[in-house]
Amino acid sequence: MDSRHPEITQRVSQNLTTARDNVTERQIRNWFSEIKDYLVAKNLFEITKCPNRVFNADESAFYLQPKGDKVLTRKGEKNVYRPGNDEKECITVLVTANAEGIMAPPMIVFTYTRVPGYISANIPESWGIENSENGWMCSATFYEYMTNIFEPWLTEQKIARPIVFFVDGHVSHLTLHLSNFCVEKQIELISLFPNSTHLLQPMDVAVFRPLKHAWKLEVQQWRLDNSGHKLQKQHFGKVLEAALKHISEDTIRNGFKVSGLCPFNEHNVKFTKLSKTSLSEENRGGNLAINAKILLSGLEDRIGRERKNSFEMCLLEGNIEWNGPIEEKTLYEIWKSIKLETNERQDDGRNNEEAVVLQPLHSSPPLNLNNEKNTDYESAHPHCTPIKDAISEEVNLQPINSKKEDYLDWEEFFMATAFLAAKRSKDPHTQVGACIVNDDKVIVGVGYNGMPKGCHDDEFPWGKNSDDPLEKKSLYG
């Protein structure tokens, strides 16, 4: 297989939740824009240019018995096991640092009602020690850290206030008591965009991976120095302290940079780390965009001045439904929806570069763009050009910026018109044939039941099929 597919290689995969998989580049860029506006409005944006005043904190779990890659065993052994019942036991640690690469004292969270003295005695004096029912970070433990550990450390280090403190939006980080305290102490808490910490959180991006590797090495070294005994909780603090020394200031600084937090610049974010699914959803993802004003202009040129005037008269009279010939009903609904969309954007003061977002044809069968021949289709319609030869592999309806009608892509125009009709239809089951145009003649129409319609009106007139609704005759034309 490897020789047949040289383009394939083995890589270590990263776990990505569905929520993170759905995050798009546009959403993250919008978050940067909103946060910048917020900081500017509060006269805090200049702080993002001071690395020692930009902080981030996040918690992670450290296993008492981290798994090694391999174990030593006798040659020929087929069944190799790792003994131990507590290998999954872990302890939560909150790690905090600023963009200058300086770490604040961390906090360890134990699963005790009251932390025993023999454990706390082996924790560095400046560190925080807290307990919770499940050993996880909660609102009470984070509040205790901010008030009793972090804020006094800021004062001791003589770091200028106010500061900007980026945290994820977990409920444990955002409480009323904590908010009031931070306002009083000039600590500006800012939540990162949801489900994007793998891109925006410096601790996740740059610190935790090398820290976990260093932790594994230090645990192994501790066991070698202690006759292979398992690491116990009372030794956790000393081993973690040794592991933290492996993290350089450059590593932390780089984490803030590639996260776009300091300097505050979304262009530094590695959007290539977004999954291909989210990138595809953002670029195409079922949403087809086309310039509203050009779409309206092209449609009105095709329907003619007389029909346009009758449409405008019906709209100006305030009629909810079309009062003209029934065969023009669907075409009127399409024109009306685009017209109203254009007017709304003009009323909002938006320029003509804005795009109308068009949803895909409701429950429409997909176009067959593959190389396979459809013999039934070709025999029924010998004059029709196969779809594969008529259009490119992907029909990408991007906004058309050119104002010259000669450059208007009518393939895109009619496809978008059909999609918009399906979107605006009051009947969710109504489908509108998606017309593909080539050299100013209809190549094929994907009908309401998925069957192809004819290339020429004289050969395949509208209404030949029993399912051809009369009100869509003008649209087909």
C-alpha positions in Angstrom: 0.0 0.0 0.0 2.8 2.4 0.9 4.4 1.9 -2.5 1.2 2.4 -4.4 0.3 5.6 -2.5 3.5 7.6 -1.9 1.4 10.7 -1.1 0.2 9.0 2.2 2.2 9.2 5.4 1.7 8.2 9.0 1.0 11.1 11.4 0.0 11.4 15.0 -3.6 12.7 15.0 -4.9 15.4 17.3 -8.2 15.0 19.1 -10.7 17.6 17.9 -14.2 17.9 19.3 -17.2 18.5 17.0 -17.6 22.0 18.4 -14.0 22.9 17.7 -14.3 21.3 14.2 -17.1 23.8 13.4 -15.1 26.9 14.2 -14.3 29.0 11.1 -11.7 31.6 10.2 -14.4 34.2 9.7 -15.7 33.8 13.3 -12.2 34.1 14.7 -11.4 37.2 12.7 -14.7 38.8 13.8 -13.7 38.0 17.4 -10.4 39.8 17.0 -12.2 42.8 15.5 -14.8 43.0 18.3 -12.1 42.7 21.1 -10.0 45.3 19.4 -13.0 47.7 19.3 -13.7 46.9 23.0 -10.2 47.6 24.1 -9.9 50.8 22.1 -13.2 52.0 23.6 -11.8 51.5 27.1 -8.4 52.9 26.2 -6.8 49.6 26.9 -5.5 48.6 23.4 -2.0 50.0 24.0 -1.7 47.3 26.8 -1.5 44.6 24.1 1.8 46.2 23.0 3.3 45.6 26.5 4.2 41.9 26.8 4.5 41.9 30.6 0.9 43.2 30.9 -0.8 40.5 28.7 -1.6 37.2 30.5 -3.2 33.9 29.9 -4.1 31.0 32.2 -5.3 27.5 31.6 -5.5 24.3 33.5 -4.4 20.8 32.5 -4.3 17.3 34.0 -1.0 15.7 34.9 -1.0 11.9 35.4 0.8 10.4 38.3 1.8 7.5 36.1 2.2 8.9 32.6 2.4 6.2 30.0 5.7 5.6 28.3 6.0 4.7 24.7 7.4 1.2 25.2 8.3 -1.3 27.9 11.1 -3.8 28.3 10.1 -7.4 27.9 11.6 -10.8 26.8 11.9 -11.3 23.1 9.1 -13.4 21.7 6.5 -12.3 24.2 3.2 -11.7 22.6 1.2 -10.4 25.5 2.8 -7.5 27.3 1.0 -5.7 30.1 1.6 -2.6 32.2 0.7 -3.3 35.8 -0.9 -0.7 38.0 -4.5 0.2 39.1 -4.0 4.0 39.5 -2.4 4.9 36.2 -5.3 7.1 35.3 -5.2 9.1 38.4 -4.3 12.7 37.6 -4.0 16.1 39.3 -5.2 19.4 37.8 -2.8 22.3 37.5 -3.5 25.9 36.6 -0.6 27.4 34.7 -0.4 31.2 34.2 2.2 33.3 32.2 2.5 36.6 30.4 3.6 37.4 26.9 7.1 38.3 28.1 7.6 34.7 29.0 7.4 35.0 32.8 5.3 32.4 34.6 3.2 33.3 37.6 2.9 30.8 40.5 0.7 27.9 39.4 -2.1 26.3 41.4 -2.6 22.6 42.1 -6.1 21.3 42.7 -6.5 18.1 44.8 -9.5 15.9 45.4 -9.5 16.3 49.1 -11.9 17.9 51.5 -8.9 19.2 53.2 -5.4 18.9 51.8 -3.1 16.8 54.2 -0.1 18.6 55.7 2.4 16.0 54.4 1.3 17.0 50.8 1.2 20.8 51.2 4.6 20.7 53.0 6.2 19.5 49.7 4.6 22.2 47.5 6.7 25.4 46.8 5.7 28.1 49.2 4.6 30.6 46.5 2.3 28.2 44.7 -1.5 27.9 45.2 -3.1 24.8 46.8 -6.8 24.2 46.5 -9.2 21.3 46.7 -12.5 20.5 45.0 -14.9 17.6 45.1 -13.8 16.1 41.8 -10.3 17.7 41.5 -11.3 20.0 38.7 -11.1 23.7 38.5 -14.3 25.5 39.6 -15.4 29.0 40.2 -14.4 29.0 43.9 -10.9 27.7 43.2 -10.2 30.1 40.4 -11.5 33.0 42.5 -9.2 31.9 45.4 -6.3 31.8 42.9 -6.9 35.3 41.5 -7.4 36.9 44.9 -4.8 35.1 47.0 -2.0 34.1 44.6 -2.1 36.0 41.3 -3.0 39.5 42.4 -0.4 39.6 45.2 2.2 38.3 42.8 1.4 41.2 40.4 1.9 43.6 43.2 5.2 41.9 44.2 6.5 42.0 40.7 5.5 45.7 40.3 3.7 45.1 37.1 1.8 48.2 35.9 -1.9 48.1 36.0 -4.3 47.7 34.3 -3.5 44.3 32.7 -5.3 42.2 30.1 -6.0 38.6 31.2 -7.2 36.2 28.5 -9.1 33.1 29.7 -11.4 30.6 28.0 -15.1 31.2 28.5 -15.7 28.4 31.0 -18.1 29.1 33.7 -15.4 28.6 36.4 -13.5 31.6 35.0 -16.5 34.1 34.8 -18.4 34.9 38.0 -19.8 38.1 39.4 -17.6 38.0 42.5 -14.5 37.5 40.3 -15.6 40.3 37.9 -16.1 42.8 40.7 -12.7 41.9 42.1 -10.9 42.3 38.8 -12.6 45.6 38.1 -11.3 46.8 41.5 -7.8 45.6 40.9 -7.6 46.7 37.3 -7.5 43.3 35.8 -9.4 43.1 32.5 -10.7 39.6 32.0 -11.4 38.7 28.3 -12.9 35.5 27.2 -11.4 33.8 24.2 -13.7 32.8 21.3 -15.5 29.6 22.3 -14.0 26.2 21.2 -11.0 27.9 19.7 -8.4 27.5 22.5 -6.4 25.2 20.2 -5.7 28.3 18.1 -6.0 31.2 20.5 -4.8 30.0 23.9 -1.0 30.3 24.3 -0.9 27.6 27.0 -2.6 25.2 24.6 -0.7 26.3 21.5 2.8 26.3 22.8 3.2 25.4 26.5 1.3 22.3 27.5 2.8 19.9 24.9 6.5 20.4 25.8 5.4 20.6 29.5 3.7 17.2 29.4 6.8 15.8 27.7 9.1 17.3 30.4 6.7 15.9 33.0 7.0 12.4 31.7 10.8 12.6 31.7 10.9 14.0 35.2 8.6 11.2 36.5 10.7 8.6 34.9 13.8 10.1 36.4 12.2 10.3 39.8 11.3 6.6 39.6 14.8 5.7 38.7 16.1 7.7 41.7 13.6 6.0 44.0 14.0 2.3 43.2 11.1 2.2 40.7 8.4 3.3 43.2 5.3 4.9 41.9 5.0 8.7 42.2 2.7 9.7 45.1 0.8 12.9 45.6 3.2 14.1 48.2 6.0 14.2 45.6 3.9 15.8 42.9 4.9 19.4 43.6 8.6 18.8 43.5 8.5 16.8 40.2 6.2 19.4 38.6 8.6 22.2 39.7 11.4 20.4 37.9 9.3 19.9 34.8 8.3 23.6 34.6 12.0 24.6 34.4 12.1 22.9 31.0 9.8 25.6 29.5 11.8 28.5 28.2 10.6 32.1 28.0 11.0 31.9 24.2 8.4 29.1 24.1 5.9 31.1 26.0 6.5 34.3 24.0 6.0 32.3 20.8 2.8 30.9 22.1 1.4 34.4 22.6 2.6 35.5 19.1 1.1 32.6 17.1 -2.1 33.0 19.1 -2.4 36.5 17.9 -2.8 37.9 21.4 0.6 39.8 21.8 1.1 41.5 19.5 -2.7 41.6 19.0 -2.9 40.6 15.4 -5.2 37.9 13.9 -2.8 37.5 10.9 -0.4 35.6 13.2 -3.0 32.9 13.9 -2.3 29.7 12.1 -5.7 29.3 10.4 -4.2 26.3 8.5 -4.8 24.3 11.7 -8.5 24.6 11.2 -9.9 21.3 10.0 -10.7 21.0 6.3 -14.3 20.5 7.2 -14.6 23.9 8.7 -12.6 25.5 5.9 -14.9 23.9 3.4 -18.0 25.0 5.3 -16.8 28.5 5.3 -15.8 28.7 1.7 -18.7 26.8 0.2 -20.4 24.8 3.0 -23.8 24.9 1.3 -23.8 28.7 1.3 -23.4 30.3 -2.2 -22.7 34.1 -2.2 -23.3 36.4 -5.1 -23.4 40.2 -5.3 -26.9 41.4 -4.7 -26.9 44.5 -6.9 -25.3 42.7 -9.9 -27.7 39.8 -9.5 -30.7 42.1 -9.5 -29.4 44.0 -12.5 -28.8 40.9 -14.5 -32.2 39.5 -13.7 -34.0 42.7 -14.7 -32.1 42.8 -18.0 -33.3 39.3 -18.8 -37.0 39.7 -17.9 -37.4 42.8 -19.9 -38.6 46.4 -19.1 -42.3 45.6 -19.3 -42.2 42.7 -16.9 -39.9 44.6 -14.6 -42.3 47.6 -14.5 -45.2 45.2 -13.7 -43.2 43.6 -10.9 -42.3 47.0 -9.4 -45.9 48.2 -9.6 -47.1 45.1 -7.7 -44.4 45.7 -5.1 -45.2 49.4 -4.7 -48.9 48.7 -4.3 -48.0 46.7 -1.2 -49.6 43.5 -2.5 -48.4 40.5 -0.5 -49.0 38.0 -3.4 -48.4 38.4 -7.1 -51.6 39.6 -8.9 -50.5 39.0 -12.5 -50.3 35.9 -14.7 -49.8 32.8 -12.6 -47.0 31.6 -14.8 -44.9 34.6 -13.7 -45.5 34.0 -9.9 -42.3 32.3 -9.1 -40.2 34.7 -11.2 -41.8 37.6 -9.4 -41.0 36.0 -6.0 -37.4 35.7 -7.0 -37.2 39.3 -8.2 -39.0 40.5 -5.1 -36.6 38.7 -2.7 -33.5 40.1 -4.4 -35.0 43.6 -4.6 -35.9 43.6 -0.9 -32.5 42.2 0.0 -30.7 45.0 -2.0 -32.9 47.7 -0.4 -32.2 46.4 3.1 -28.5 46.6 2.5 -28.7 50.1 1.2 -30.9 51.2 4.1 -28.2 49.8 6.5 -25.6 51.9 4.8 -23.8 48.9 3.4 -21.9 49.2 0.1 -22.7 47.2 -3.0 -19.8 44.8 -2.3 -22.0 43.0 0.3 -23.1 39.5 -0.7 -26.4 37.7 -0.5 -26.1 34.4 1.2 -28.0 31.8 -0.8 -28.9 28.5 0.7 -28.6 25.3 -1.3 -31.6 23.9 -3.2 -33.9 22.3 -0.7 -33.7 18.5 -0.9 -32.5 18.7 -4.5 -30.6 15.7 -5.9 -26.9 16.6 -6.5 -25.6 17.3 -9.9 -23.7 14.4 -11.4 -20.3 15.9 -12.1 -18.4 12.6 -12.3 -17.0 11.1 -15.5 -19.6 8.3 -15.4 -22.0 8.4 -18.4 -25.7 8.4 -17.8 -27.0 6.4 -20.7 -30.6 6.9 -19.9 -30.1 10.7 -19.9 -28.1 10.7 -23.2 -30.6 8.6 -25.0 -33.5 10.7 -23.9 -31.7 14.0 -24.7 -29.3 13.5 -27.6 -28.9 17.2 -28.2 -27.8 18.0 -24.6 -24.2 18.5 -23.7 -23.1 16.2 -20.8 -22.9 18.1 -17.5 -19.2 17.2 -17.0 -18.4 18.8 -20.4 -20.6 21.8 -19.8 -19.2 23.1 -16.5 -16.1 22.9 -14.4 -15.8 20.4 -11.5 -17.0 22.9 -9.0 -19.6 25.7 -9.5 -18.2 28.4 -7.2 -20.6 31.3 -6.8 -18.4 34.1 -5.6 -19.4 37.8 -5.7 -18.9 39.3 -9.1 -17.0 42.6 -8.6 -17.0 43.7 -12.3 -19.6 46.3 -13.1 -19.5 45.5 -16.9 -22.4 43.3 -17.9 -20.3 41.7 -20.6 -18.4 39.9 -17.9 -21.4 38.7 -16.0 -21.2 34.9 -15.6 -24.7 33.7 -16.5 -23.9 30.2 -15.3 -23.5 31.6 -11.8 -26.5 33.9 -12.3 -29.1 31.3 -13.1 -27.7 28.8 -10.6 -28.0 31.5 -7.9 -31.5 32.5 -9.0 -32.7 28.9 -8.7 -31.1 28.5 -5.3 -32.6 31.8 -4.1 -36.0 30.8 -5.2 -35.8 27.6 -3.1 -34.6 29.7 -0.2 -37.4 32.2 -0.4 -40.2 29.8 -1.2 -43.0 29.7 1.4 -43.6 26.0 0.7 -40.5 24.2 2.1 -41.1 21.3 -0.3 -41.1 23.5 -3.4 -38.0 22.9 -5.6 -36.8 25.0 -8.4 -34.7 23.6 -11.2 -31.1 24.7 -11.2 -30.3 25.9 -14.7 -26.8 25.6 -16.1 -26.1 27.9 -19.0 -23.5 27.6 -21.7 -23.1 29.8 -24.8 -26.5 31.5 -24.0 -28.6 28.4 -24.2 -29.9 26.1 -21.5 -27.8 22.9 -21.3 -29.9 21.0 -18.8 -32.4 21.7 -16.1 -32.4 19.6 -12.9 -36.2 19.1 -12.6 -38.4 18.9 -9.6 -38.3 15.2 -9.5 -34.6 15.0 -10.3 -35.2 14.1 -14.0 -33.4 16.2 -16.6 -35.4 18.5 -18.8 -34.7 19.5 -22.4 -32.2 21.8 -23.9 -34.5 23.7 -26.2 -38.0 25.0 -25.4 -39.4 24.0 -28.8 -38.2 20.4 -28.3 -39.1 20.1 -24.6 -41.8 22.6 -23.9 -42.7 23.5 -20.3 -45.6 21.5 -19.0 -44.8 18.3 -20.9 -44.2 16.6 -17.6 -47.2 16.4 -15.4 -45.2 17.8 -12.5 -44.3 21.1 -14.2 -46.1 23.7 -12.2 -47.5 26.6 -14.3 -46.4 29.3 -11.9 -42.7 28.4 -12.7 -43.0 28.6 -16.5 -41.4 32.1 -16.6 -38.6 31.0 -14.4 -37.8 28.1 -16.7 -37.9 30.4 -19.7 
